[in-house]
């Protein structure tokens, strides 16, 4: 039954994209007065046939394509009536023929804008423009604080973190005035975004301005560096996740800081979840941890005489450590692979990393970035264990592998990790849903067009293996998987494949739309059409190239999915 459903999704997906493509040719042919004889979705025997005033509309059995047959003198077996000579495709001005041919791929490239827009219209909630994490050493370090709510950037109102990222992203190297709400007051901060390049798949480099902030807040997972502190006396442990203080719900570490900041030394009840390791769980398939609830009685130290509660978030965090012995667990090691260089250097779970290559560390993610940036050197790591300072030397391991498409990858990896999950997001209403959705629709479509275009270029350069070329079996899998996950995923897959279809049709291969455009280019240069014989030979050669590409794609599909193909064929036959 599953295979039948997947087949229906596949037919729906392919037929929809072919309809959009051929509609482009059909619409502009009609607009320019060209007589359209047949509009067909699919090839082979007709399943449905409707005769219009002058056009026959067909739905054919094989859904792998379609065509719009226009009145063309060179392809008519019978003479064309004199009154219809002006309605042939050849009789149209060159620019009109270019538009008619280009309209098909253009529809496939424009259609995803509507599809993506429909998906983003569902996003009625967005991340607020609130600073969750400030990355050390970046432009915002020492200027913006966790909990700051940004209201304006460079004079522009900001309603969500998406707005904030967009404005900062296009102002690399420009000083910006950031207006933020902090502890009930409005403050102005000058920040200059720096240009950052990110290398993605296919070696695509994306540039954007960044200031080093993130919207997510770390959960209230604690570190207890000193066993003789109030937290240690309360039997709290590193990696305990605090979920309540005196009956008040706690989600974020910032909430924990605020909840204990007003405490004058009175005993308070803390509720927590403690991860308890279950080695060789699920029959030895993995190691895991189970969160067990608990309650602790914490008695913070009273503040020294003359010391009042600080309003600065950094000051409150330092005050929390001093009075309770509690800090964020961000720099505490939760996992160290036994075969890794850091394990051989002596690093163990529970250690608190303090410095890398002599530089103090405040955020695990920024430490990882520093390691990867200088991956080929020997690193010195310093850490604390039970109040005792320790250090060791290690070098990152280089991993190399090939993906399913035969593409080679290499990277340096730091497999040791911390454990600080993100707190639940506190979303805000999207004030401009339509504008937001349309803008994201254009951005996503442009991104996919760029990605596929560079992919085709990498194939031509030989930097991407032909084994990465996929065909109808992969499309069948994508359609089935996306359909099973819901309408949003199916629409997303349709948008991606629509761009694929449009880009492939623009390739300068005779029999494709791009091949026809190439003929028109020669016609414009010569001021007369190419000889019919030349076009016929070129079309035959183009057909051979296309068949070879289809054979390669089919071979790749079969090699990657042979077991699944056999199982689904059996299911269909049954």
Secondary structure, DSSP 8 states (H G I E B T S, - for coil): -HHHHHHHHHHHHHHHHHHHHHHHHHHHHHHTT--EEEEEEEEEEEEEEEE-SS-EEEEEEEEEEEEEEE--GGG-SS---GGGGGGSSTTS-HHHHHHHHHHHHHHHHHHHHHHHHHHHTT--EEE-SB--EE-TTSTTTTTS-TT-EEEEETTEE--SHHHHHHHHHT-TTSEEEEEEEETTEEEEEEEE-EEEEEE-GGG-EEEEEE-SEES--BBSBEE---TTSHHHHTT--TT-EEEEETTEE--BHHHHHHHHHT--S-EEEEEEEEEEEEEEHHHHTEEEEEEEEEEEEEE-----TT-----SHHHHHHHHHHHHS-EESTTB--B--TTSHHHHTT--TT-EEEEETTEE---HHHHHHHHHHTTTS-EEEEEEETTEEEEEEE--EEEEEE-TT--EEEEEE---B----B----EEE-TTHHHHHHHHHHHHHHHHHHHHHHHHHHHHHTSS-GGG---HHHHHHHHHHHHHH-HHHHHHHHHHHHHHHHHHHTSS-TTSHHHHHHHHHHHHHHTS---HHHHHHHHHHHHHHHHHHHHHHHHHHHHHHHHHHHHHHHHHH-
